[in-house]
Amino acid sequence: MCAAAGMLLTGCALSGSSDAAVRYEAEHYNKSIYTADLFAEDLCVATEDVPLENAPETGTFTAAALFDVDRSETDFAYHVHERLYPASTTKIMTALVAIKNANLSDIVTVGADADAGSFAPDEQTCGLKEGDKLTLEDLLYGLLLYSGNDNAVAIADYVGGSMEGFAELMSEEAASLMATESHFLNSNGLHDEDHYTTAYDLYLIFNECIKQEAFMDIIESKAYTADITGSDGVKRQITWEPTSFYALGEAELPQNATIIGGKTGTTQEAGNCLILLTEDGQDKPYISVVMGADTKSILYEDMTGIIEAIPEDG
């Protein structure tokens, strides 16, 4: 079990956060109950920065952490309660809510708001078109592997009835996981000043995600081909690959560890973010997260450095 707990929400507010976000925290946060529940659930707890020998210098990212899943110990923590924009790491929560609230075999019809053409050129999409029909499972693969913002909207519309309805489900799930330092307004992580999380909350969410067989099947995949029926009845296939530089062979893999999978996230406001499930040389699982890295290359260098610093006696 990790050392003593006690979360503080002060001192980490993003500029411009609204009164609505403050009210959300007041409604969802009870410090004494929260701390006791973290221990009861055998979760990693971090109340302050935790140094790690041989970890990378902290000047190139905003927050980072390494969690020993089996031991429920925080091996490394840096600014893990600082409120930050999550970018597409949001989509791990989107997937979790969808998996828990709908059937993967359900057929989803893509609405106009999820048409890939409705997104800006620099916003990642999976190529969905209004009227397309595909399974929820297909959408989840595109969401987590290729980070499709169109898939995220289609999932939200189907599972939540609307983006607003789905955001409420996200908030409910966050509260149930004690991820009380987060506030979700959309399913894709496109920038909104009142859409935020922390490195620690991402750990709590991801820790729940990896308990879901469907989630694990997806993040372990090297590629996925979806069968889609267009509004005209014509069938087509689209293949999606991961956005992770590790999976694409564009970043050097850490030594003495195996990367299982995870989720990337990048916006101008969020910087470069990544959360991963990794196994060490003894097949022990670790969750690692880096948020706000200056560049993609630095993101992967820092993540590799954190993973390679896993204690040998872990």
C-alpha positions as CSV (number, residue, x, y, z in Angstrom):
1,M,0.0,0.0,0.0
2,C,1.2,3.5,-0.8
3,A,2.1,6.1,1.8
4,A,-0.4,8.3,3.5
5,A,-3.0,10.1,1.4
6,G,-4.6,13.5,1.3
7,M,-5.6,15.2,-1.9
8,L,-5.6,19.0,-2.3
9,L,-7.5,20.7,-5.1
10,T,-6.1,24.2,-4.4
11,G,-3.2,25.7,-6.3
12,C,-3.6,23.9,-9.6
13,A,-6.5,25.7,-11.3
14,L,-6.2,26.4,-15.0
15,S,-6.7,30.0,-15.9
16,G,-10.2,30.7,-17.1
17,S,-11.9,27.8,-15.4
18,S,-15.5,28.5,-14.9
19,D,-17.6,28.7,-11.8
20,A,-19.5,25.6,-13.0
21,A,-16.2,23.6,-12.7
22,V,-15.7,24.9,-9.2
23,R,-19.3,23.8,-8.3
24,Y,-18.6,20.4,-9.8
25,E,-15.7,19.9,-7.5
26,A,-17.7,21.0,-4.5
27,E,-20.4,18.4,-5.3
28,H,-18.0,15.5,-6.0
29,Y,-15.2,15.9,-3.5
30,N,-15.1,14.9,0.2
31,K,-11.5,14.6,1.3
32,S,-11.8,12.3,4.3
33,I,-14.1,9.8,2.5
34,Y,-12.0,10.1,-0.7
35,T,-8.7,9.3,1.1
36,A,-10.2,6.3,3.0
37,D,-11.7,4.9,-0.2
38,L,-8.4,5.0,-2.1
39,F,-6.9,2.9,0.6
40,A,-9.9,0.5,0.7
41,E,-9.7,0.0,-3.0
42,D,-5.9,-0.8,-2.8
43,L,-5.0,2.0,-5.2
44,C,-1.8,3.8,-5.6
45,V,-1.8,7.1,-3.6
46,A,0.4,10.1,-4.2
47,T,0.1,13.2,-2.0
48,E,3.4,14.9,-3.1
49,D,6.1,14.5,-5.6
50,V,7.9,11.1,-5.4
51,P,11.4,11.0,-6.8
52,L,12.7,8.0,-8.8
53,E,16.4,7.3,-9.3
54,N,17.5,7.6,-12.9
55,A,14.2,9.1,-14.0
56,P,14.4,11.8,-16.7
57,E,14.8,15.5,-15.8
58,T,11.4,17.1,-15.2
59,G,11.9,20.2,-17.3
60,T,10.5,18.8,-20.5
61,F,7.1,17.8,-19.3
62,T,4.4,19.2,-17.0
63,A,3.4,16.1,-15.1
64,A,4.5,12.4,-15.0
65,A,4.1,9.3,-12.9
66,L,4.9,5.6,-12.6
67,F,2.6,3.3,-10.7
68,D,3.3,-0.3,-9.7
69,V,-0.1,-2.0,-10.3
70,D,0.5,-5.2,-8.3
71,R,2.0,-3.5,-5.3
72,S,-0.3,-0.5,-5.4
73,E,2.7,1.7,-5.0
74,T,3.6,5.0,-6.6
75,D,7.2,4.7,-7.8
76,F,7.4,8.2,-9.3
77,A,5.2,11.2,-9.2
78,Y,5.7,14.7,-10.5
79,H,2.9,17.3,-10.3
80,V,0.3,14.5,-10.5
81,H,-2.5,16.7,-9.1
82,E,-1.9,19.6,-11.4
83,R,-5.0,20.3,-13.4
84,L,-4.1,19.9,-17.1
85,Y,-5.8,19.5,-20.5
86,P,-5.9,15.8,-21.5
87,A,-6.3,16.0,-25.2
88,S,-7.1,12.6,-26.7
89,T,-6.2,10.7,-23.5
90,T,-9.8,11.6,-22.8
91,K,-10.7,8.7,-25.0
92,I,-9.8,6.1,-22.4
93,M,-12.7,7.4,-20.4
94,T,-14.9,7.5,-23.5
95,A,-14.1,3.8,-24.1
96,L,-14.7,2.9,-20.5
97,V,-18.1,4.5,-20.4
98,A,-19.1,2.8,-23.7
99,I,-17.9,-0.6,-22.6
100,K,-19.8,-0.4,-19.4
101,N,-23.0,1.1,-20.8
102,A,-23.6,-0.6,-24.2
103,N,-23.1,-3.8,-26.2
104,L,-20.1,-4.0,-28.4
105,S,-22.1,-5.8,-31.1
106,D,-24.6,-2.9,-31.3
107,I,-24.9,-1.4,-34.8
108,V,-24.4,2.4,-34.7
109,T,-25.5,4.8,-37.4
110,V,-23.2,7.8,-37.8
111,G,-24.8,11.2,-37.5
112,A,-23.9,14.4,-39.2
113,D,-21.9,15.7,-36.3
114,A,-19.7,12.7,-36.5
115,D,-19.0,13.0,-40.2
116,A,-15.2,13.3,-40.7
117,G,-15.8,16.3,-42.9
118,S,-17.2,18.3,-40.0
119,F,-13.7,18.3,-38.3
120,A,-10.8,20.7,-38.9
121,P,-8.0,19.4,-41.0
122,D,-5.7,19.0,-38.0
123,E,-8.2,17.1,-36.0
124,Q,-7.7,13.3,-36.4
125,T,-10.5,11.3,-37.9
126,C,-11.2,7.8,-39.0
127,G,-13.0,8.7,-42.2
128,L,-16.6,8.2,-41.0
129,K,-19.4,9.5,-43.1
130,E,-22.9,10.5,-42.2
131,G,-25.2,7.5,-42.5
132,D,-22.4,4.9,-42.1
133,K,-23.3,1.8,-40.1
134,L,-20.8,-0.1,-38.1
135,T,-20.6,-1.8,-34.7
136,L,-19.7,-0.1,-31.5
137,E,-16.7,-2.4,-31.3
138,D,-15.5,-1.0,-34.6
139,L,-15.9,2.5,-33.3
140,L,-13.9,1.7,-30.2
141,Y,-11.0,0.2,-32.2
142,G,-10.8,3.4,-34.3
143,L,-11.2,5.5,-31.1
144,L,-8.3,3.9,-29.2
145,L,-6.0,2.9,-32.0
146,Y,-6.3,5.7,-34.5
147,S,-7.7,8.3,-32.1
148,G,-10.6,9.2,-34.3
149,N,-12.5,12.3,-33.1
150,D,-15.4,11.3,-35.4
151,N,-15.6,7.9,-33.7
152,A,-15.6,9.6,-30.3
153,V,-18.6,11.7,-31.3
154,A,-20.5,8.8,-32.8
155,I,-19.9,6.8,-29.6
156,A,-21.2,9.7,-27.5
157,D,-24.3,10.2,-29.6
158,Y,-25.1,6.5,-29.4
159,V,-24.3,5.7,-25.8
160,G,-25.3,9.0,-24.2
161,G,-28.0,10.3,-26.7
162,S,-25.9,13.4,-27.2
163,M,-22.6,14.8,-26.3
164,E,-24.0,16.5,-23.2
165,G,-25.7,13.2,-22.1
166,F,-22.4,11.3,-22.6
167,A,-20.4,13.9,-20.7
168,E,-22.7,13.4,-17.8
169,L,-22.0,9.6,-17.9
170,M,-18.3,10.4,-18.0
171,S,-18.7,12.6,-14.9
172,E,-20.6,9.9,-13.1
173,E,-17.9,7.3,-14.0
174,A,-15.2,9.7,-12.8
175,A,-16.9,10.2,-9.5
176,S,-17.3,6.4,-9.0
177,L,-13.5,6.0,-9.6
178,M,-12.7,8.9,-7.3
179,A,-11.2,10.8,-10.2
180,T,-12.5,13.9,-8.6
181,E,-10.0,16.3,-10.0
182,S,-11.4,15.9,-13.6
183,H,-14.1,17.6,-15.5
184,F,-15.2,16.2,-18.8
185,L,-17.3,18.1,-21.4
186,N,-16.7,16.0,-24.5
187,S,-15.7,12.5,-25.6
188,N,-12.7,13.3,-27.8
189,G,-10.6,15.8,-25.8
190,L,-10.7,18.6,-28.3
191,H,-9.8,21.7,-26.4
192,D,-12.2,23.3,-23.9
193,E,-10.9,25.3,-21.0
194,D,-13.3,23.5,-18.7
195,H,-12.4,20.1,-19.9
196,Y,-9.5,18.9,-17.7
197,T,-7.9,16.1,-15.7
198,T,-4.7,15.3,-13.8
199,A,-2.0,12.7,-14.2
200,Y,-3.3,11.0,-11.1
201,D,-6.9,10.9,-12.3
202,L,-5.7,9.4,-15.6
203,Y,-4.1,6.7,-13.6
204,L,-7.4,6.0,-11.8
205,I,-9.3,5.8,-15.1
206,F,-6.7,3.7,-16.9
207,N,-6.4,1.4,-14.0
208,E,-10.1,0.6,-14.4
209,C,-9.9,0.4,-18.1
210,I,-7.3,-2.4,-18.0
211,K,-9.7,-4.5,-16.0
212,Q,-12.0,-4.6,-19.1
213,E,-11.2,-7.5,-21.5
214,A,-12.6,-5.5,-24.4
215,F,-10.3,-2.6,-23.7
216,M,-7.3,-4.8,-23.4
217,D,-8.0,-6.6,-26.7
218,I,-8.1,-3.2,-28.4
219,I,-4.9,-1.6,-27.0
220,E,-2.9,-4.8,-27.6
221,S,-3.8,-4.8,-31.3
222,K,-1.4,-3.8,-34.0
223,A,-4.1,-2.9,-36.5
224,Y,-7.8,-3.3,-37.1
225,T,-10.0,-3.4,-40.2
226,A,-13.6,-2.2,-39.8
227,D,-16.5,-3.3,-42.1
228,I,-18.7,-0.3,-42.8
229,T,-21.9,0.0,-44.7
230,G,-22.5,3.4,-46.2
231,S,-25.8,5.3,-46.4
232,D,-26.1,4.0,-49.9
233,G,-25.7,0.4,-48.9
234,V,-22.3,0.1,-50.3
235,K,-19.8,-1.8,-48.1
236,R,-16.2,-0.7,-47.6
237,Q,-13.4,-1.5,-45.2
238,I,-11.1,0.9,-43.4
239,T,-7.9,-0.2,-41.6
240,W,-6.7,1.7,-38.5
241,E,-3.3,1.5,-36.9
242,P,-2.1,2.9,-33.6
243,T,-0.9,6.4,-33.3
244,S,1.8,5.4,-30.7
245,F,5.3,5.9,-32.0
246,Y,6.3,2.8,-30.1
247,A,3.7,0.7,-32.1
248,L,4.7,2.4,-35.4
249,G,8.4,1.8,-34.8
250,E,9.2,5.5,-34.7
251,A,10.4,5.5,-31.1
252,E,13.0,3.3,-29.5
253,L,11.5,0.8,-27.2
254,P,12.5,0.7,-23.6
255,Q,14.9,-2.0,-22.5
256,N,13.9,-4.8,-20.2
257,A,10.2,-4.0,-20.6
258,T,7.2,-4.8,-22.8
259,I,4.8,-2.1,-23.8
260,I,1.2,-3.6,-23.9
261,G,-0.6,-0.5,-25.1
262,G,-2.1,2.8,-24.1
263,K,-3.3,6.1,-25.4
264,T,-1.7,9.2,-26.9
265,G,-3.0,12.8,-26.8
266,T,-1.9,16.0,-28.4
267,T,-3.3,19.5,-28.7
268,Q,-1.5,22.9,-28.7
269,E,-2.9,23.6,-25.2
270,A,-2.2,20.1,-23.8
271,G,1.2,19.5,-25.3
272,N,2.1,15.9,-25.9
273,C,0.6,13.3,-23.6
274,L,0.8,9.5,-23.3
275,I,-0.4,6.9,-20.8
276,L,0.8,3.3,-21.1
277,L,0.5,-0.2,-19.6
278,T,3.9,-1.8,-19.5
279,E,5.3,-5.1,-18.1
280,D,8.8,-5.3,-16.7
281,G,11.2,-8.2,-17.2
282,Q,9.3,-10.2,-14.6
283,D,5.9,-9.6,-16.3
284,K,4.8,-7.2,-13.6
285,P,2.4,-4.5,-14.8
286,Y,3.1,-0.8,-14.5
287,I,1.0,2.3,-15.5
288,S,3.1,5.2,-16.6
289,V,1.9,8.7,-17.7
290,V,3.6,11.8,-19.2
291,M,1.6,15.0,-19.8
292,G,2.6,18.2,-21.4
293,A,5.8,17.2,-23.1
294,D,7.3,19.8,-25.4
295,T,7.5,17.6,-28.5
296,K,6.6,14.1,-29.6
297,S,10.2,13.0,-29.7
298,I,10.8,14.3,-26.1
299,L,7.5,12.6,-25.0
300,Y,8.8,9.2,-26.0
301,E,12.3,9.9,-24.7
302,D,10.9,10.8,-21.3
303,M,8.5,7.9,-21.3
304,T,11.3,5.5,-22.2
305,G,13.4,7.0,-19.4
306,I,10.7,6.5,-16.8
307,I,10.0,2.9,-17.8
308,E,13.7,2.1,-17.9
309,A,14.0,3.5,-14.3
310,I,11.5,0.9,-12.9
311,P,13.2,-0.3,-9.7
312,E,14.9,-3.7,-10.1
313,D,13.4,-4.9,-6.8
314,G,10.0,-4.0,-8.0
